[in-house]
Amino acid sequence: MSASPELAAHPLSQVARVLTWGALGLLAYGAASWVVAQPWFALRSIEVKTPVAHVTEAQIRLVAERQVRGTFFTVDLEGVRNSLEKLPWVREARVERRWPDTLVVSLTEHVPLARWNDNALINQAGEVFVAAVSTHLPRLSGPEDSSAEVVAAYRRHRAVLAPLGMTIDELRLSPRRAWRLRLTNGMQLALGREQADARLARFIAVYPRLFGAQPATQALAVAAPGAVPSAPITPATVDLRYPDGFAVRMPDGASPFKPSET
């Protein structure tokens, strides 16, 4: 026997239907929550999908032990990802479920370009991170907000110096925005605050003629069998902040320019 239209349209009847469906929904949600929380869906393994050079299995397991809570359905993937990205060498982490009981982890590590200031490293993208490294790296330094600017300058200067076989050991940007270079051969270059790129290019253009250096890609010509070419003269410091030239300080006892050919 069905209810009369008048009864079905009564406000109390409508409220009753809403409450009934709401109760059924809560019951279904509670049942589903109970099911997915059962140990039948426990996580049993973590798989690192990408090869890593610096992050160890022990570090990943430690994060798993501390952060992986719940079952396959209830584990907090975002929380696990955030914890992995706090590891020193991890730049980015992705965490996914794989049925029936596995978390799949993909890690992207920092690739160090140089040391940054006194206690950090900087990666190829100019991002600063803190980690321990034993290999020799060039040192970059500057104000805290200048990492991207310093990396860009390092790459430009490295390209200009490369044809002469010179490499950068240290690049500094002072708080007054003045640039200074130290090369791996010991030479120091003061570039100043303005036109640093143009000043360096001008110096490198005349360096072989003045100091006897040969491009790294050019073979050394030997005049006679057994002859040994003279070593290039390396200035100790070069001040490039002059508008029409530069000042050179040579090592003690060295001539400022290569001998003229007769």
PALUM-372103 format. One record per residue (C-alpha): x, y, z. Coordinates in Angstrom, 3 decimals. Layout:
BEGIN
X Y Z
...
This chain:
BEGIN
0.000 0.000 0.000
1.619 3.264 -1.126
1.463 6.551 0.714
-0.984 9.127 -0.526
0.441 12.031 -2.541
-0.482 14.383 0.252
1.506 12.327 2.777
4.494 11.943 0.484
4.648 15.693 -0.047
4.421 16.469 3.654
7.589 18.276 4.902
8.107 15.738 7.673
8.115 12.907 5.139
10.783 14.672 3.091
12.925 15.204 6.187
12.550 11.530 7.059
13.740 10.482 3.602
16.787 12.768 3.861
17.649 11.387 7.283
17.200 7.814 6.060
19.494 8.285 3.084
21.991 10.147 5.238
22.075 7.315 7.746
22.552 4.772 4.977
25.391 6.858 3.533
27.146 7.095 6.885
26.719 3.382 7.392
28.226 2.632 3.979
31.122 5.030 4.593
31.812 3.474 7.965
31.753 -0.018 6.510
34.103 0.973 3.682
36.467 2.705 6.107
36.525 -0.375 8.292
37.292 -2.642 5.326
40.173 -0.574 3.889
41.752 -0.268 7.344
42.003 -4.016 7.830
45.402 -5.766 7.738
44.322 -7.609 4.586
45.528 -4.476 2.715
48.755 -3.913 4.641
51.731 -2.442 2.761
54.534 -4.956 2.584
57.227 -3.440 0.342
58.694 -0.190 -0.979
60.273 -0.187 -4.417
62.681 2.546 -5.568
61.985 2.859 -9.268
64.844 5.163 -10.279
68.586 4.584 -9.717
70.131 6.868 -7.107
73.728 7.882 -6.529
73.619 9.502 -3.099
70.437 8.458 -1.281
70.947 5.141 0.487
68.518 2.288 1.021
68.920 2.789 4.766
67.698 6.392 4.485
64.650 5.341 2.479
63.838 2.575 4.960
64.127 5.023 7.849
61.616 7.349 6.181
59.340 4.364 5.547
59.466 3.218 9.152
58.639 6.689 10.461
56.139 7.931 7.895
54.327 4.998 6.287
51.188 4.509 8.344
47.955 2.788 7.462
47.140 0.367 4.674
47.352 0.344 0.900
44.280 2.581 0.734
44.857 4.860 3.719
48.600 5.643 3.553
49.366 9.364 3.291
51.245 9.578 -0.011
51.788 13.321 0.297
53.288 12.921 3.761
55.685 10.223 2.537
56.684 12.389 -0.441
57.380 15.398 1.776
59.511 13.288 4.104
61.572 11.895 1.219
62.177 15.387 -0.153
63.717 16.372 3.179
66.588 13.932 2.574
69.758 15.896 1.709
70.227 14.806 -1.924
66.572 14.503 -2.975
65.359 17.263 -5.258
61.970 15.726 -6.089
60.079 12.592 -5.029
57.038 10.799 -6.401
55.172 8.131 -4.454
52.533 5.850 -6.000
50.575 2.759 -4.978
50.932 -0.534 -6.852
48.416 -3.211 -6.156
48.249 -5.134 -3.931
50.830 -4.123 -1.290
53.630 -1.929 -2.682
54.630 1.726 -2.646
56.666 2.759 -5.696
59.119 5.619 -5.096
60.731 7.687 -7.868
63.506 10.051 -6.796
65.261 12.844 -8.663
68.561 13.756 -7.044
70.392 17.053 -7.081
73.310 17.200 -9.523
75.890 19.444 -7.837
77.443 22.179 -9.940
79.511 23.904 -7.264
79.816 24.716 -3.599
77.742 27.686 -2.482
78.994 30.121 0.152
80.332 28.398 3.267
78.058 25.458 3.943
75.905 24.523 0.960
75.905 23.226 -2.594
74.204 24.537 -5.706
72.760 22.362 -8.465
72.635 22.721 -12.232
69.368 24.689 -11.981
70.813 27.212 -9.535
68.962 25.735 -6.549
70.758 25.748 -3.199
70.750 22.604 -1.049
72.710 21.238 1.896
74.535 17.916 1.592
77.976 16.430 2.171
80.278 15.841 -0.795
83.939 14.776 -0.874
84.777 15.565 -4.512
86.373 18.846 -5.525
83.905 21.386 -6.876
84.312 25.026 -7.871
83.165 27.488 -5.238
80.511 30.106 -5.948
79.539 32.768 -3.461
77.265 35.770 -3.263
74.324 37.286 -1.410
71.628 34.806 -0.443
69.249 35.894 -3.225
71.865 35.783 -5.992
72.379 32.058 -6.599
70.723 31.991 -10.043
72.606 35.123 -11.121
75.954 33.704 -9.999
75.348 30.367 -11.738
74.479 32.162 -14.992
77.666 34.242 -14.769
79.724 31.133 -13.961
78.490 29.415 -17.116
79.205 32.451 -19.310
82.713 32.942 -17.901
83.477 29.218 -18.134
82.620 29.248 -21.840
84.849 32.293 -22.481
87.800 30.736 -20.646
87.478 27.247 -22.146
89.352 27.914 -25.454
92.474 28.786 -23.452
92.151 25.679 -21.289
91.417 27.780 -18.202
88.865 26.701 -15.624
87.223 28.508 -12.737
88.080 27.533 -9.179
86.086 30.307 -7.484
83.616 33.005 -8.521
82.499 35.649 -6.030
79.805 38.305 -6.148
80.333 40.756 -3.292
77.530 42.510 -1.386
78.402 45.583 -3.483
77.773 43.504 -6.654
81.433 43.330 -7.688
82.727 40.190 -9.425
86.001 38.382 -8.752
87.376 35.195 -10.325
90.075 32.777 -9.229
91.195 30.194 -11.789
92.596 26.732 -11.150
96.030 27.944 -12.331
96.059 30.421 -9.423
95.368 33.598 -11.408
92.884 36.039 -9.870
90.769 38.411 -11.945
88.969 41.479 -10.580
86.038 42.183 -12.918
84.283 44.903 -10.955
80.611 45.794 -10.904
79.984 46.889 -14.495
80.564 45.261 -17.880
82.117 42.183 -16.292
81.476 39.995 -19.347
82.960 42.529 -21.770
86.021 43.089 -19.576
86.757 39.365 -19.332
86.286 38.843 -23.085
88.656 41.746 -23.854
91.334 40.286 -21.589
91.016 36.763 -22.983
91.282 38.103 -26.538
94.761 39.541 -25.906
95.988 36.961 -23.387
97.699 34.576 -25.870
99.558 37.435 -27.537
100.736 38.974 -24.274
101.464 35.956 -22.112
102.172 33.116 -24.518
99.196 30.846 -23.782
97.954 28.659 -26.564
94.338 27.597 -27.159
93.625 24.228 -25.588
92.497 22.791 -28.927
95.636 23.861 -30.784
98.542 21.423 -30.995
101.903 22.753 -29.803
104.348 23.101 -32.679
107.866 21.873 -31.914
110.534 23.668 -33.921
113.111 20.891 -33.762
113.271 17.308 -32.497
113.636 17.269 -28.746
112.698 20.928 -28.318
110.433 21.690 -25.369
108.020 24.610 -25.650
108.262 27.182 -22.874
105.515 27.189 -20.280
102.967 30.004 -20.502
103.468 32.861 -18.096
100.613 33.092 -15.603
99.902 36.437 -13.948
99.182 36.357 -10.223
96.417 38.976 -10.348
94.756 40.994 -13.100
92.633 44.056 -12.378
90.187 44.563 -15.254
88.332 47.512 -13.746
90.144 50.094 -15.884
88.137 51.629 -18.745
90.839 51.199 -21.406
93.028 48.364 -20.172
94.049 46.361 -17.126
96.737 46.120 -14.465
98.803 42.962 -14.083
100.822 41.699 -11.126
103.183 38.860 -11.995
104.668 36.247 -9.670
107.960 37.322 -8.072
110.757 37.438 -10.617
108.597 36.821 -13.667
108.509 39.089 -16.695
105.076 40.652 -17.283
105.014 39.647 -20.968
106.332 36.812 -23.085
109.711 37.341 -24.777
109.480 38.851 -28.236
110.327 36.579 -31.131
113.460 37.507 -33.080
